[in-house]
Amino acid sequence: MLEHSDLQAIRDIMKEEIGRSENLVQDIIKTEIGGSENLLKDIIKTEIGRSENLVLNEVDRVQENLETKMEQLKRNMDELTQYYRTVKLDHENNALFLQMIQEIKKEVNELKMKIA
């Protein structure tokens, strides 16, 4: 049978070994968690970069579409402006033409009066 001092020595050795094992497990867990954190950080950075690129590409695409539509709108506005200038000139010419006709009518009436 083991004596009390032998049991105490075994208990002390077991406590010491369990303490070492606990420390070793804690160190391993810290290392693994640190590695996982770094891996997650890298993955998150990569995914954020990819997402930013996707958003920027989409913004560029939308901007190009808007610029194209704005250019088309400007061309349409220029065309409308030319059309309204032409219509305005047409109205002015028609007004002048009517005025000339009225003057000619007046002159014809005056000539009729002289002849009659």
Contacts in CASP RR format, 6 or more apart in sequence:
PFRMAT RR
TARGET T0000
AUTHOR 0000-0000-0000
METHOD contacts of the structure
MODEL  1
MLEHSDLQAIRDIMKEEIGRSENLVQDIIKTEIGGSENLLKDIIKTEIGR
SENLVLNEVDRVQENLETKMEQLKRNMDELTQYYRTVKLDHENNALFLQM
IQEIKKEVNELKMKIA
2 10 0 8 1.000
END
